[in-house]
Amino acid sequence: MRNAGPAELVMGSAQLGLDYGAANRNGKPAREVALRLVSRAIDGGITSFDTARAYGDAEERLAEGLAGRRPTRTITKLAPLSELAPDAPHQAVLAAVDASLAQSRVALRRDCLDCLLLHRANHITAYDGAIWNRLKEHLAGGLIAALGVSVQSVAEALRALAEPCVTHIQLPFNLLDWRWRDGGVIAALQSQRPDVTVHARSIFLQGVLTAGDLSVWRRLPGADAPRIVAWLQETATAFGRDSVADLALAYARGQSWIDGVVVGQETERQLDDNLRLCARAPLSAQDCALIESAAPRMPEKLLDPAQWAPQ
């Protein structure tokens, strides 16, 4: 976990392998475009990349784009293991874990994975801990350099932080998200687990915050979309930011407890915009506090895309 300086920009790769995001209007890019995105990200100074077995062929595309370039750090995630039955035998669970790791190592062209996260936090305890214990064996055996968890909720984050071998947490976060502060996760990171690297994803709430389009907002009780959109635009202007995207990125990068901000893109223009915005200074702690005190209080269901109903 960092002590000073703005959070780094981490390139997310879900969009490289899938049609991903509530506001995605471009779809999965062609292979040539995906490779150019990775190459331009490296040229722009990005040194960390986020991917997963569940992101289609994103791992393969990412590895191809990184081949022959300067050293980078890649964070990937264990397969969701959805094919395993609830009563799957112990050896079948171990085989599924081993297969996911082997596939990621081949796809990413790495003998040792830089960092592996659980894609599902409940895999810490699933199958009497078999998945988690197997990963700890691979950590000790040198197939994984760092181990962590991708979480969705406060309860999952606190459970993950209770595991001494967890040194990386990824969580959804944006300038309307009060859960981690109110739920004690930030306090736990700062006082108990300063060794943990934290990456924030979904800082644009899958593009909803920055779309400026009321039609992409989920209609949920307590979500006044016109009011929220107006507040976002007014706040961006008040703090001298170029856009809501600039505001959202500057806010996330200004959090003292966040080390990296994971942002994906489907087009080179989006990547260029993200690099340009990250060249600007983040918001100060004082400005972040002012935003938090004025932000509309959003229902938790809206802050968690995993709970969104299909539209």
C-alpha positions in Angstrom: 0.0 0.0 0.0 1.4 3.4 -1.0 2.2 6.2 1.4 2.2 9.2 -0.9 1.5 10.3 -4.4 -1.5 9.8 -6.7 -2.8 6.4 -7.5 -1.4 5.0 -10.8 -3.5 4.3 -13.8 -4.0 0.5 -14.4 -5.2 -0.6 -17.8 -8.3 -2.9 -17.5 -8.6 -5.5 -20.1 -12.2 -6.8 -19.8 -13.1 -4.7 -22.9 -10.3 -6.4 -24.8 -11.9 -9.8 -24.6 -15.7 -9.1 -24.1 -18.5 -6.7 -24.9 -18.3 -5.1 -21.4 -19.9 -2.2 -19.6 -23.3 -0.7 -19.3 -22.4 2.3 -21.5 -20.2 0.4 -24.0 -21.3 1.5 -27.5 -18.3 0.1 -29.4 -18.2 -3.6 -28.4 -15.2 -5.8 -28.3 -12.4 -4.3 -30.4 -10.8 -6.1 -33.3 -7.5 -7.9 -32.4 -5.4 -5.3 -34.2 -7.1 -2.5 -32.2 -6.6 -4.4 -29.0 -2.9 -4.8 -29.6 -2.5 -1.1 -30.4 -4.3 -0.3 -27.2 -1.9 -2.3 -25.2 1.1 -0.9 -27.0 -0.1 2.7 -26.6 -0.8 2.1 -23.0 2.9 1.1 -22.4 4.1 4.1 -24.5 1.9 6.3 -22.3 3.6 5.1 -19.1 1.2 2.4 -17.8 3.1 -0.4 -16.1 0.2 -2.4 -14.5 -2.5 -4.4 -16.4 -5.6 -6.1 -15.0 -7.2 -9.2 -16.6 -9.0 -12.5 -15.7 -9.6 -15.9 -17.0 -13.3 -14.9 -17.3 -12.5 -12.0 -19.7 -12.8 -14.0 -22.9 -9.4 -14.0 -24.7 -8.2 -10.9 -22.9 -5.3 -12.7 -21.3 -4.0 -13.8 -24.7 -4.4 -10.4 -26.3 -2.7 -8.7 -23.4 0.2 -11.1 -23.6 0.6 -10.6 -27.3 0.5 -6.8 -26.9 3.1 -6.9 -24.1 5.5 -9.3 -25.9 8.9 -7.8 -26.3 8.1 -4.6 -24.4 9.5 -3.3 -21.1 8.6 -5.2 -17.9 5.1 -4.7 -16.6 3.0 -6.2 -13.8 -0.1 -8.2 -14.7 -2.9 -8.9 -12.2 -5.2 -11.8 -13.3 -8.1 -13.6 -11.6 -8.9 -17.3 -11.0 -11.6 -18.7 -13.2 -15.1 -18.4 -11.5 -15.1 -22.3 -11.4 -18.8 -22.2 -12.3 -18.6 -25.7 -13.7 -17.9 -27.2 -10.2 -21.0 -28.7 -8.5 -21.6 -27.7 -4.9 -20.7 -31.2 -3.8 -17.7 -31.6 -6.1 -15.1 -34.0 -4.7 -11.9 -32.5 -3.3 -9.7 -33.7 -6.1 -12.0 -32.2 -8.7 -11.8 -28.8 -7.0 -8.0 -29.0 -6.9 -7.9 -30.0 -10.5 -10.1 -27.0 -11.5 -7.8 -24.6 -9.6 -4.7 -26.1 -11.2 -6.3 -25.9 -14.7 -7.2 -22.2 -14.3 -3.6 -21.4 -13.2 -2.1 -23.4 -16.0 -4.3 -21.7 -18.6 -3.4 -18.2 -17.3 0.3 -19.0 -17.3 0.1 -20.2 -20.9 -2.1 -17.3 -22.0 0.0 -14.7 -20.3 3.3 -16.3 -21.2 4.4 -16.3 -17.6 6.1 -19.1 -15.6 5.1 -17.2 -12.4 1.9 -15.1 -12.2 2.7 -11.6 -10.9 -0.5 -11.5 -8.9 -3.6 -13.8 -8.8 -6.9 -12.7 -7.3 -10.0 -14.7 -6.5 -12.7 -13.6 -8.9 -15.2 -14.7 -6.3 -14.5 -13.8 -2.7 -16.5 -16.7 -1.3 -13.9 -19.0 -2.7 -11.9 -18.3 0.4 -14.2 -20.7 2.3 -15.8 -22.7 -0.5 -15.3 -26.5 -0.5 -14.0 -26.4 3.0 -11.3 -24.0 2.0 -9.9 -26.3 -0.7 -9.6 -23.6 -3.4 -7.9 -21.1 -1.1 -5.6 -23.6 0.4 -4.5 -24.8 -3.0 -3.7 -21.2 -4.1 -1.6 -20.8 -0.9 0.3 -23.9 -1.9 1.0 -22.4 -5.3 2.0 -19.1 -3.6 4.5 -21.0 -1.5 5.7 -23.0 -4.5 6.5 -20.0 -6.6 3.8 -20.2 -9.3 2.1 -17.1 -7.9 4.1 -14.1 -6.7 1.2 -12.4 -4.9 -2.2 -13.4 -3.8 -5.4 -11.4 -3.4 -9.1 -11.1 -3.7 -11.5 -9.2 -5.9 -14.4 -8.1 -3.7 -17.9 -6.7 -4.1 -19.0 -5.8 -0.6 -17.7 -4.5 2.7 -18.2 -7.9 4.3 -16.1 -9.6 1.6 -13.3 -6.9 1.9 -13.1 -7.3 5.7 -13.1 -11.1 5.4 -10.2 -10.9 2.8 -8.2 -8.6 4.9 -8.4 -11.1 7.7 -6.2 -13.5 5.6 -2.5 -12.7 6.3 -1.5 -14.0 2.8 -3.8 -11.5 1.0 -1.6 -8.6 -0.2 -3.8 -7.3 -3.0 -7.5 -6.2 -2.9 -9.6 -5.0 -5.8 -12.9 -3.3 -5.2 -15.5 -1.2 -7.0 -15.3 2.5 -6.1 -16.5 5.9 -7.3 -17.1 9.4 -6.0 -20.6 8.5 -4.9 -19.6 5.3 -3.1 -19.8 5.7 0.7 -19.7 1.9 1.6 -16.0 1.5 2.2 -15.7 4.5 4.4 -18.9 3.9 6.5 -18.2 0.1 6.6 -14.7 0.5 8.2 -12.8 -0.9 5.2 -10.6 2.2 4.7 -9.9 2.3 8.5 -8.9 -1.3 8.5 -6.6 -0.8 5.6 -4.9 2.1 7.2 -4.6 0.8 10.7 -4.3 -3.0 10.3 -3.2 -3.8 6.8 -1.0 -1.1 5.4 0.8 -3.8 3.5 -2.1 -4.4 1.2 -2.2 -3.0 -2.3 -5.6 -1.6 -3.2 -6.9 -1.2 -6.8 -10.2 0.5 -7.5 -12.3 -0.5 -10.4 -15.6 0.8 -11.9 -14.7 4.4 -11.0 -17.1 5.5 -13.7 -19.7 3.0 -12.5 -19.3 1.0 -15.8 -19.6 4.3 -17.7 -22.9 5.4 -16.2 -21.5 8.4 -14.3 -19.7 9.8 -17.4 -22.3 9.0 -20.1 -24.5 12.1 -19.4 -27.3 10.0 -20.7 -30.2 9.3 -18.4 -31.2 6.2 -20.4 -28.2 4.3 -19.2 -29.1 4.8 -15.5 -30.6 1.9 -13.7 -34.1 2.8 -12.4 -33.8 2.0 -8.7 -35.6 3.3 -5.7 -33.8 6.4 -4.3 -31.9 7.1 -7.5 -32.9 10.5 -8.8 -31.0 10.3 -12.1 -31.6 13.9 -13.3 -30.4 15.3 -9.9 -27.3 13.1 -9.9 -26.3 14.0 -13.4 -26.8 17.7 -12.7 -24.7 17.4 -9.4 -21.9 15.6 -11.2 -21.7 18.2 -13.9 -21.9 21.1 -11.4 -19.3 19.6 -9.2 -16.9 19.0 -12.1 -17.2 22.7 -13.0 -16.9 23.9 -9.4 -13.6 22.0 -9.0 -12.1 23.2 -12.3 -12.2 19.8 -14.0 -12.7 19.3 -17.7 -15.5 16.8 -17.4 -17.2 14.4 -15.1 -14.7 11.7 -16.2 -11.9 14.1 -15.1 -13.6 14.7 -11.8 -14.2 11.0 -11.1 -10.7 10.0 -12.0 -9.1 12.9 -10.0 -11.2 11.9 -7.0 -10.2 8.3 -7.1 -6.6 9.1 -7.7 -6.7 11.5 -4.7 -7.6 8.8 -2.2 -4.7 8.1 0.1 -5.7 4.4 0.5 -5.9 3.6 -3.2 -2.8 2.5 -5.1 -4.1 2.0 -8.5 -7.2 2.9 -10.6 -8.3 0.2 -13.1 -9.8 1.8 -16.2 -10.7 -0.1 -19.4 -11.3 1.3 -22.8 -12.7 0.0 -26.2 -11.0 2.7 -28.3 -7.7 4.4 -28.7 -9.4 7.8 -28.2 -10.7 6.6 -24.8 -7.2 5.5 -23.8 -5.7 8.8 -24.9 -8.3 10.7 -22.9 -7.5 8.6 -19.8 -3.8 9.2 -20.1 -4.4 12.9 -20.6 -6.6 13.1 -17.5 -4.0 11.2 -15.4 -1.4 13.7 -16.4 -3.4 16.2 -14.3 -3.0 16.5 -10.6 -5.6 14.6 -8.5 -7.9 16.2 -6.1 -6.5 17.1 -2.7 -7.7 15.4 0.5 -9.6 18.6 1.4 -11.4 18.7 -2.0 -12.3 15.0 -1.7 -13.8 15.6 1.7 -15.9 18.4 0.4 -17.2 16.2 -2.4 -18.0 13.4 0.1 -20.0 15.8 2.3 -22.1 17.1 -0.7 -22.5 13.9 -2.7 -26.1 12.6 -3.1 -26.6 9.5 -0.9 -27.1 6.7 -3.2 -28.7 3.3 -2.4 -26.2 0.5 -2.0 -27.9 -1.5 -4.8 -27.1 1.2 -7.3 -23.4 1.3 -6.2 -23.0 -2.4 -6.9 -23.4 -3.3 -10.6 -23.5 -7.0 -9.6 -27.0 -6.3 -8.1 -28.3 -4.4 -11.2 -31.4 -6.0 -12.8 -31.1 -6.6 -16.6 -32.6 -3.9 -18.8 
